[in-house]
Amino acid sequence: MFDRGLALTSQAIRRQLAAMPHELYLIRLIHHCTGRPFPGERLWTADQLTNLATVRFLRVRNREGCDVYIQPYAVDRNAGYILVDLDRAQPTVIATMRANGHEPCVVLQTSPGHLQAWVQVSSTPLEPVLATSIGRQLARLYGGDRASTDWRHLGRLAGFTNQKPQRRTPSGYAPWVKIVHTAAGLARCSEALSQIAPERAIQPIHTPDFGDWSTAAVIEHSATPASPGPAEARQIYQSWMVRWQIAPRFAQPDWSIVDLWVARELLAQGVSPARVGTILRLGSPQFPRGHSDPADYLRRTLARAFSSFPAPGRALCAAHT
């Protein structure tokens, strides 16, 4: 008997993969209620992933409450595809991306008013720091989710439902992840992105003027707010992990990247660099995680977070030291 739903899902998958061709794809299934990934991360070729038996398996898991995520796989590098999570995007954002030469190869509607765009910026794998920098740059330009800019971020696979409760329709149904646009190929200005982003990513680190780490610790202990203890530091750090859904999104998070995100957010709120360092030292999972010089690692992480602000932001943060 003809299964129309199976045929439509298979067609959607084929369209998405044809627009972002690659040798292998990583598929992750994450249960929306528990936030737990389905056991095992699966690597499939396009032919395997579009096999009807595979599509049936994924549809069953989706009906059981699992969201279906995908990423072109390149082991410890980015495959050349950058995800831009356009949460509550402006209606003209895709047209603006095209006009600027950052045209997506795939645009998905993950629920009404919510888009995800994949932009191919390279035909060869990218180093993580470069891919993250490009993702951050595109998110800034087009109002994307800045918590979704790391080099190995997964996007949704078309043809399945979005199981997040907050995305349900008024009638209670889970919305379908639909293809809005596909067009395989590199973005016209991808070379410019690859040239500009690494300069920003690997530029010399200029340490803020709060001295070495021992000096920062003295400032922290002499400040009016009490230095956070281990329990408070863990609570602060974990609150950001929950907000960004780190555990559901990443089986093995790169904690140095998460540390940088936390530091940047706290500095933006006016928290002193010394206090931020204490939060990272006491709250970051398994810290110091084998760092030969933990104090230097924290100093460099703060310096990177601090240097990401424009000049007025740096002045504001410095005023709180």
HUKA-V424984 format. One line per field, one symbol per residue. ss: DSSP state (h for helix, s for strand, l for the rest). psi: psi as a letter, one per 30 degrees, with the letter a starting at -180 (. if undefined). A space follows every 50 residues. Layout:
ss = ???
psi = ???
This chain:
ss = lllhhhhhhhhhhhhhhhhlllllssssssslllllsllllssslhhhhl lhhhhhhhhhhhhllsssssssssllssllssssssllllllhhhhhhhl lllllssssssllssssssslllllslhhhhhhhhhhhhhhhlllhhhll llllssllllslllhhhllllllllslssssslllllllhhhhhhhhhhh hlllllllllllhhhhhhhhhhlllllllhhhhhhhhhhhhhhhlhhhhl llllhhhhhhhhhhhhhhllllhhhhhhhhhhhllllllllllhhhhhhh hhhhhhhlllhhhhhhhhhll
psi = kkjeeeeeeeeeeeeeeffiklekkkkkkkkfefgkkkkkkkkkleeefg keeeeeeeeeeeffgkkjllkkkhcglkggkkkjjikhlkfgeeeeeeeg ghkkfkkkjflkfklkkkkjfkflkkkeeeeeeeeeeeeeeghljffhgl fhkkllklglljfkefgklfggkklkjkkekkjklkkegeeeefeeefee eglkkjklhgaleeeeeeeefflekkkkleeeeeeeefeeeeefheefek eikjfeeeeeeeeeeeefggkkeeeeeeeeeffkkgkghgkfieeeeeee eeeeeeffkleeeeeeeefg.
